[in-house]
């Protein structure tokens, strides 16, 4: 699959710098930026050079102008001036939770273009797109799930994959239709691995080639952890699904030229340190530095000590420390990795001019976890017990559960499979080796395997009620775990392969055994989940695990063996074996040298080649799936998965002038760090929720509900699932619940039901929020859902970058308090009625007035950051803009 657009335009004013890579082969050309003859180029950070090369190559004086090239060359001055530049990435990557709604939008856009008299086939990707199906599989079966048996369950993988296909057949059939109906769209079938690991090991080009031109690989993705590819020297980051759709249709991204923070690594990590410990340390450090909206470039002598897998781990968690991209320029280590994974490229050099430099001495990194509710809340393992016990009694918040002191020692006995056990606060009930953050890294995966081997040899085990799982990011992982001989030991501890996908990290952890749920509920226990993931927001991993910790794969196994997070591994044994001997974690922890010796022997190029040469054809159920081949999709009105969305109903060619929002009610009143999981959950559909009532009315039983993530092709489900997270904290209620107060009547209702009341009365809605509104996953339904609820604007102290972009894309106005202002400082209760004055002439980042029915008036910042974003707003959103554009003759 190659790009449909030209790699250089006929009227490009920079044609004079095109030259062959090799004079002996003049058909292989590139834009030699050094021929610009501009000394500013030599000092640009490498990530900015990628933006520059794209602007030069795509310059047509229409979508990309010479003035844009000048702005990038002048980065030293323009980086702090909110200068807008266009960027045309080489490709787009999607996963199925975001890919299905994208294809639904494309199908609906074709219908809309045809209604406006245009050619529906103009709605077609011109920028190559790869869609990896990895978010649908759940941990329904593991070593003993639903069997009543303690025996090793060797068929869990097959059972989970079969159930995945049975549940999602209609979605998969729709995606297969999309791969036929739309050009330049490739589908990687289910069971292949996690999108970012498949991208790293297989899809990444590093250097793109098209029409005889060579240029840097670059991409945007509809998943915030797209940044993982930055570890290979390929510039990429996550964008909203709506913005990605425009990119696929040929629209450049309009972005504010970022500042670049240099992150210098030096020193040598201790032999017991993992890459996970390093990335959790980096995450906390950069959160403190403040890198939101910036690029981070890593350099220094410590970089050479990091493998590509280590670098990818650090780049993967870029969203957790708030940066847009986390870039490791190509070096010799990159070249070695490309050779290992059966790819090839030429290395580049780098000289840096940076806006800020911060440092990390790798020798100071200690083993750590993060939690219990946010990935940036790092805790040294030596302090985990004390930290959890402090959190237990602390006020409800990111580091508090507010459990009364007399309840800290609560113990609940229960019976499981004929044996007696007990749970208490801090008991581990989920232990998952999962997520592209870690499963792409052989050092931590083999480390987990070696720890498992030593644990078994010492006579240790994991209590059978703990839900253990291993979900590798690709078949390569399974290959080297088996070849190295550690897979059997992992399985004996319960960490058998249960599927290839995000699984527990995305919230697809599946059900816990009923006796465990009953014990947690009876004691109102703060039970723990431990996972090698990148997200641990409350309510995401599982409804019954209120404390969730991110950790390296070896530590996941360690805490599973211990059965609790209330343990000090330095002074307390991890377990006592059948012979009565105390075993400490240090007795079974593998050293870096042990791990590297196994890695050198068993992680070899041939296994990558063997796995990936058949990746698009190996899934027989996918191969046999029959899908329609019509260019226009035939919507099934009985479907509860795929439904034509209402976004384009009544759309006309003519633009309407913007209108002020008059007397809006506040639907929800939030504090800080409301995540996209709070706004649009991806996990299970609660049986008493509006979405459940809708599905029940369509004849479905709870076992057929599937997850919110799998239902993103159906707006009726997703609107009802908006703000349906059971851990939602709304100031109107002063408790956690997916509910709000209908202000005209004072009734407490489910959020969707309250929004419906307002809609039926013709009343516009507003959301109030604190800092970091919309943090977390790149999730377009976190903007689409509020739009469908009738929310016209959000007023927050600050926004996560991707979510703000998604709000813009849906025509929802992102408003921001002026510096120093907050809801509290302005005396806002949220019970006022708000009039937002929208002038006829709008400019980027302008201030607008808000008038309250109390007579109070104050100003806020309208966060349309560029002229392009204002154009989208005038059209009612980016998709409306594209439909009108594609409908023109």
ZAGUDREN-767382 format. One line per 5 residues: their letters; for each residue z, x negated, y of C-alpha. Coordinates in steps of 0.2 Angstrom, whole numbers. Layout:
residues N
A) Z X Y  ...
//
This chain:
residues 889
XXXXX) 0 0 0  -5 -7 17  -5 -2 35  -18 10 41  -18 3 59
XXXXX) -26 -13 64  -16 -28 65  -23 -32 82  -32 -21 94  -49 -24 101
XXXXX) -44 -23 119  -29 -34 116  -26 -46 131  -19 -59 120  -34 -62 109
XXXXX) -35 -79 115  -20 -85 106  -26 -79 89  -30 -94 77  -31 -98 59
XXXXX) -16 -103 49  -27 -116 41  -43 -122 49  -51 -123 31  -48 -104 29
XXXXX) -53 -96 46  -51 -78 39  -32 -80 38  -26 -78 56  -10 -76 66
XXXXX) -5 -74 84  2 -91 89  15 -87 101  17 -106 106  0 -104 113
XXXXX) 6 -93 127  11 -109 135  27 -101 141  43 -112 140  54 -97 139
XXXXX) 47 -93 122  55 -109 115  72 -104 119  72 -86 113  83 -81 98
XXXXX) 73 -79 83  76 -60 82  69 -58 99  54 -68 94  50 -55 81
XXXXX) 50 -41 94  39 -52 105  26 -56 91  25 -37 88  22 -33 106
XXXXX) 9 -47 108  0 -42 92  0 -23 96  -3 -24 115  -16 -11 119
XXXXX) -11 -8 137  -6 10 132  8 11 120  12 -7 122  8 -16 138
XXXXX) 7 -33 145  22 -29 156  32 -26 139  28 -44 133  34 -51 150
XXXXX) 50 -41 148  53 -49 131  48 -66 137  60 -64 151  74 -59 139
XXXXX) 87 -71 147  87 -60 163  82 -43 155  94 -42 141  108 -35 153
XXXXX) 97 -24 163  94 -10 151  75 -14 150  65 -3 138  52 -11 127
XXXXX) 42 -3 113  43 -10 95  31 -7 81  39 -12 64  28 -17 50
XXXXX) 35 -3 38  48 11 36  60 13 21  69 29 16  81 35 3
XXXXX) 80 52 -5  94 60 5  85 56 21  67 56 13  67 74 7
XXXXX) 71 81 25  58 69 32  45 76 19  50 94 23  48 90 42
XXXXX) 31 83 39  26 98 28  32 110 42  24 100 55  7 102 46
XXXXX) 9 120 47  14 120 65  -1 109 70  -13 121 61  -5 136 70
XXXXX) -8 127 87  -26 124 81  -25 106 77  -30 96 61  -14 97 50
XXXXX) -20 81 41  -16 71 57  2 73 51  1 58 40  10 41 39
XXXXX) 0 27 47  15 15 46  18 11 27  33 20 20  43 16 4
XXXXX) 55 30 -2  68 25 -15  77 39 -25  94 32 -26  106 45 -19
XXXXX) 105 59 -31  114 52 -46  133 56 -49  147 49 -59  148 65 -70
XXXXX) 151 55 -86  160 39 -88  170 31 -102  180 48 -106  174 61 -94
XXXXX) 174 78 -101  175 72 -119  194 72 -123  191 55 -131  197 37 -126
XXXXX) 182 30 -136  170 19 -126  156 31 -121  140 21 -122  129 36 -118
XXXXX) 136 39 -100  121 31 -92  108 42 -101  119 58 -98  121 55 -80
XXXXX) 102 51 -78  98 67 -88  109 78 -77  102 70 -61  85 75 -66
XXXXX) 90 92 -72  99 96 -55  86 88 -44  69 92 -53  64 103 -39
XXXXX) 68 90 -26  59 76 -36  44 88 -39  43 90 -20  44 71 -17
XXXXX) 30 68 -29  19 81 -20  23 71 -4  17 55 -12  1 64 -16
XXXXX) -2 74 0  2 60 12  -6 43 13  4 27 14  19 34 6
XXXXX) 26 26 -10  40 33 -21  51 22 -31  57 33 -45  75 38 -49
XXXXX) 84 25 -60  77 10 -52  91 5 -41  99 6 -24  86 6 -9
XXXXX) 93 -9 0  94 -20 -16  76 -15 -21  71 -19 -4  78 -36 -5
XXXXX) 72 -40 -22  55 -32 -22  49 -23 -7  52 -36 6  36 -46 11
XXXXX) 44 -58 23  26 -61 29  15 -46 31  -4 -48 28  -17 -35 34
XXXXX) -35 -37 39  -34 -56 38  -19 -56 50  -2 -63 45  14 -57 54
XXXXX) 32 -56 51  38 -42 40  49 -30 49  56 -13 46  66 2 51
XXXXX) 75 13 39  83 30 38  99 22 31  111 13 42  113 -2 29
XXXXX) 94 -6 31  101 -21 40  104 -29 23  87 -36 23  91 -46 39
XXXXX) 100 -58 27  83 -63 20  76 -67 38  67 -50 39  72 -40 55
XXXXX) 76 -23 51  89 -9 56  93 9 53  87 23 64  88 41 64
XXXXX) 77 51 51  69 60 66  65 44 75  58 36 58  47 51 56
XXXXX) 39 47 73  37 29 68  28 34 52  16 44 63  12 29 73
XXXXX) 24 30 88  32 14 93  51 14 94  57 14 112  72 3 112
XXXXX) 83 -5 125  80 -24 124  97 -30 116  109 -44 120  110 -57 106
XXXXX) 127 -63 101  127 -80 91  139 -80 77  143 -98 72  149 -101 54
XXXXX) 157 -118 49  170 -124 37  170 -122 18  177 -106 9  192 -108 -3
XXXXX) 186 -108 -21  194 -91 -24  186 -83 -9  171 -70 -12  157 -65 0
XXXXX) 166 -48 1  181 -57 9  170 -65 21  161 -49 26  177 -39 28
XXXXX) 184 -53 39  167 -54 49  168 -35 51  185 -35 59  181 -49 70
XXXXX) 165 -42 77  173 -25 80  186 -34 91  173 -44 100  162 -28 103
XXXXX) 144 -30 98  139 -11 98  120 -10 102  118 -29 101  109 -41 89
XXXXX) 120 -54 80  112 -70 74  121 -81 62  119 -100 63  129 -116 61
XXXXX) 133 -127 46  142 -114 36  126 -104 35  119 -116 23  133 -114 11
XXXXX) 129 -95 9  117 -89 -3  104 -76 2  115 -63 -8  130 -69 2
XXXXX) 120 -67 18  114 -50 13  132 -44 10  136 -49 28  121 -41 35
XXXXX) 123 -25 25  139 -21 34  132 -23 51  134 -4 55  153 -6 51
XXXXX) 155 -20 64  144 -10 76  129 -21 79  111 -15 78  105 -30 68
XXXXX) 113 -45 59  100 -58 58  99 -74 47  83 -84 52  72 -90 38
XXXXX) 78 -107 31  76 -117 15  89 -106 6  77 -91 10  63 -100 2
XXXXX) 73 -104 -14  77 -85 -15  59 -80 -13  54 -92 -27  69 -85 -38
XXXXX) 63 -67 -35  45 -72 -38  39 -71 -20  33 -84 -8  33 -88 11
XXXXX) 33 -102 23  49 -107 32  52 -107 51  63 -116 63  74 -109 76
XXXXX) 81 -114 93  94 -103 101  97 -96 118  111 -83 116  121 -72 128
XXXXX) 138 -76 119  144 -86 105  158 -83 93  164 -93 78  172 -91 61
XXXXX) 179 -105 51  176 -100 33  191 -110 27  202 -98 36  195 -83 26
XXXXX) 208 -76 13  206 -63 0  206 -45 8  203 -27 7  199 -14 20
XXXXX) 207 3 22  214 15 20  202 25 30  190 13 40  180 -2 34
XXXXX) 185 -12 50  204 -11 45  205 -27 35  221 -31 26  225 -48 17
XXXXX) 228 -44 -1  245 -52 1  250 -38 13  242 -23 4  258 -17 -3
XXXXX) 267 -18 13  253 -11 23  251 4 11  269 8 12  269 7 31
XXXXX) 254 19 32  263 31 20  276 35 34  265 32 49  259 46 60
XXXXX) 243 54 54  229 43 60  217 29 54  232 20 47  244 34 44
XXXXX) 248 48 32  264 55 39  273 57 22  292 61 25  303 46 19
XXXXX) 312 56 6  295 59 -2  289 40 -3  296 38 -21  289 55 -28
XXXXX) 283 53 -46  273 66 -55  272 66 -74  257 72 -83  248 73 -100
XXXXX) 231 66 -103  222 65 -120  239 68 -129  248 54 -120  261 54 -105
XXXXX) 258 46 -89  264 47 -71  256 46 -54  264 41 -37  259 38 -20
XXXXX) 246 23 -21  241 26 -39  223 21 -42  213 36 -49  195 30 -44
XXXXX) 189 12 -47  171 9 -44  160 -6 -44  146 1 -33  136 -1 -17
XXXXX) 122 -12 -12  134 -22 -2  141 -30 -18  130 -26 -33  116 -36 -25
XXXXX) 126 -52 -26  127 -61 -43  142 -71 -38  154 -56 -36  146 -47 -50
XXXXX) 148 -61 -62  165 -65 -55  170 -47 -60  163 -50 -77  172 -66 -80
XXXXX) 188 -58 -73  186 -44 -86  183 -57 -100  199 -66 -96  209 -49 -94
XXXXX) 203 -43 -111  207 -60 -119  225 -58 -111  227 -41 -119  225 -31 -103
XXXXX) 217 -14 -101  215 0 -88  224 16 -90  212 29 -97  214 43 -84
XXXXX) 207 31 -70  189 35 -67  180 18 -69  162 15 -66  149 2 -63
XXXXX) 133 7 -54  122 -8 -52  109 -9 -37  95 -14 -49  91 -17 -67
XXXXX) 92 -36 -63  111 -35 -63  112 -27 -80  100 -40 -86  111 -55 -81
XXXXX) 127 -47 -85  121 -44 -103  113 -61 -104  129 -70 -98  139 -60 -111
XXXXX) 151 -52 -99  145 -34 -100  155 -30 -116  171 -36 -107  167 -25 -92
XXXXX) 164 -10 -104  180 -13 -113  189 -10 -97  179 5 -93  167 -2 -81
XXXXX) 151 3 -91  135 6 -82  134 24 -77  119 24 -67  108 15 -54
XXXXX) 111 22 -37  124 23 -23  135 35 -33  153 33 -28  150 24 -12
XXXXX) 140 39 -5  153 51 -12  144 55 -28  160 50 -38  160 66 -48
XXXXX) 175 76 -54  192 68 -58  200 74 -74  209 90 -71  227 84 -76
XXXXX) 225 70 -63  220 83 -50  234 94 -54  247 80 -53  240 74 -36
XXXXX) 241 92 -29  258 96 -37  265 80 -28  254 81 -13  251 63 -17
XXXXX) 241 50 -7  231 44 -22  220 29 -20  202 25 -23  196 7 -24
XXXXX) 178 3 -23  166 -12 -19  157 -1 -6  154 -1 13  161 16 18
XXXXX) 179 23 15  180 37 28  193 50 23  185 64 13  170 54 9
XXXXX) 174 45 -8  183 60 -16  193 75 -9  208 70 -19  209 51 -14
XXXXX) 216 51 3  218 32 3  202 22 0  200 4 0  185 -8 0
XXXXX) 186 -23 -10  176 -36 -20  171 -31 -38  184 -43 -45  198 -35 -35
XXXXX) 192 -17 -40  195 -22 -58  212 -30 -53  218 -15 -45  212 -4 -59
XXXXX) 222 -14 -71  237 -14 -60  235 5 -58  242 5 -40  239 -3 -23
XXXXX) 258 -4 -21  258 -22 -29  260 -39 -22  249 -50 -34  258 -66 -28
XXXXX) 275 -61 -34  272 -46 -46  262 -47 -63  246 -37 -63  252 -30 -80
XXXXX) 262 -34 -95  252 -36 -111  256 -29 -129  266 -45 -133  277 -42 -118
XXXXX) 270 -56 -108  269 -55 -89  251 -58 -84  248 -62 -65  231 -60 -56
XXXXX) 230 -79 -54  230 -81 -73  213 -72 -74  205 -75 -58  188 -85 -60
XXXXX) 185 -99 -48  169 -101 -37  164 -116 -48  165 -106 -64  155 -92 -57
XXXXX) 142 -103 -50  140 -112 -67  136 -95 -75  125 -90 -61  114 -105 -62
XXXXX) 111 -102 -80  108 -84 -81  101 -78 -64  83 -84 -66  66 -79 -59
XXXXX) 59 -71 -76  71 -57 -76  66 -52 -58  48 -52 -63  51 -42 -80
XXXXX) 62 -29 -71  51 -26 -56  33 -27 -63  37 -10 -72  48 -2 -59
XXXXX) 36 11 -53  31 17 -71  46 15 -82  54 32 -79  46 43 -92
XXXXX) 53 60 -85  46 55 -67  29 51 -75  28 67 -84  33 77 -69
XXXXX) 19 89 -63  17 92 -44  5 102 -34  -9 92 -25  -12 104 -10
XXXXX) -12 96 7  -2 111 14  14 114 5  17 131 -3  34 136 1
XXXXX) 44 145 -12  55 158 -4  67 159 -19  70 140 -18  88 134 -13
XXXXX) 83 116 -12  66 116 -2  64 128 13  53 128 28  64 124 43
XXXXX) 65 134 59  63 120 70  45 124 76  46 143 76  39 149 93
XXXXX) 32 132 98  18 133 110  7 120 119  15 123 136  31 114 141
XXXXX) 45 124 149  56 116 163  73 110 158  87 123 161  105 121 165
XXXXX) 118 125 152  127 140 159  145 145 154  145 136 137  160 137 125
XXXXX) 168 122 116  165 125 98  175 110 92  187 98 101  188 81 93
XXXXX) 197 64 95  190 47 91  179 41 77  172 57 71  159 51 58
XXXXX) 143 58 52  152 62 36  163 74 46  148 82 55  137 83 40
XXXXX) 146 79 23  135 72 9  147 76 -6  152 91 -16  151 109 -9
XXXXX) 168 117 -9  169 134 -18  177 143 -3  164 136 10  150 145 19
XXXXX) 137 135 10  145 140 -7  145 159 -2  127 157 3  122 149 -14
XXXXX) 133 162 -23  123 176 -14  107 168 -21  113 169 -39  120 151 -41
XXXXX) 137 147 -50  148 132 -44  141 121 -57  124 123 -50  129 119 -32
XXXXX) 125 101 -33  130 91 -17  126 93 2  116 78 1  104 85 -12
XXXXX) 102 101 -2  96 93 14  79 101 11  86 118 14  92 122 32
XXXXX) 102 137 27  113 127 16  114 112 29  118 123 44  132 131 34
XXXXX) 138 113 28  139 107 46  157 102 51  162 107 33  172 91 29
XXXXX) 189 96 23  196 81 32  189 87 49  203 86 63  200 99 77
XXXXX) 212 98 91  211 117 92  220 119 76  230 102 76  227 100 57
XXXXX) 213 95 45  202 109 40  183 114 42  188 127 54  189 131 73
XXXXX) 195 144 85  183 157 91  189 157 109  184 174 115  194 182 101
XXXXX) 207 169 96  202 170 78  202 155 66  186 154 57  175 143 47
XXXXX) 165 133 59  148 140 54  155 158 55  162 155 73  145 147 78
XXXXX) 136 163 71  148 174 82  143 164 97  125 165 93  125 183 91
XXXXX) 133 185 108  119 173 115  133 160 121  128 142 121  140 129 113
XXXXX) 147 112 117  157 99 107  170 88 115  174 71 107  182 54 110
XXXXX) 176 36 106  163 32 93  156 49 90  144 50 76  149 33 68
XXXXX) 145 30 50  129 34 40  112 36 48  111 55 45  98 66 54
XXXXX) 107 82 48  122 77 59  110 81 73  100 95 65  115 104 59
XXXXX) 123 105 77  106 110 84  105 125 72  123 130 76  118 132 94
XXXXX) 126 117 101  117 112 117  126 96 121  140 84 116  152 76 128
XXXXX) 160 60 121  168 44 127  155 34 117  142 36 103  137 27 88
XXXXX) 119 21 92  109 30 78  118 46 80  115 47 99  96 44 95
XXXXX) 96 58 82  104 70 95  90 65 107  77 68 94  83 86 91
XXXXX) 84 90 110  104 90 110  110 82 126  122 67 123  134 67 138
XXXXX) 146 53 141  162 52 152  161 40 166  171 24 164  190 28 165
XXXXX) 187 47 162  193 55 146  196 73 141  215 70 144  213 61 161
XXXXX) 202 76 167  214 88 160  202 97 149  209 108 135  192 113 128
XXXXX) 196 131 131  187 131 148  169 137 150  157 123 155  141 124 166
XXXXX) 131 108 164  119 106 179  102 100 173  91 95 188  72 98 187
XXXXX) 69 79 190  77 68 177  79 49 176  86 38 163  105 37 162
XXXXX) 108 48 177  124 57 182  125 76 181  138 88 186  149 99 175
XXXXX) 157 114 183  171 123 174  176 141 176  193 135 182  184 129 198
XXXXX) 185 110 193  169 99 194  166 82 188  152 70 184  146 63 167
XXXXX) 132 51 162  117 59 153  113 47 139  94 48 139  92 29 140
XXXXX) 73 28 142  59 37 150  52 40 132  69 49 127  67 60 143
XXXXX) 49 65 137  56 70 120  70 80 129  56 89 139  47 94 123
XXXXX) 63 100 115  64 85 103  54 71 96  46 82 82  40 95 95
XXXXX) 33 80 105  23 74 90  16 91 85  10 94 103  2 77 103
XXXX) -6 79 86  -13 96 91  -23 89 105  -42 88 101
//
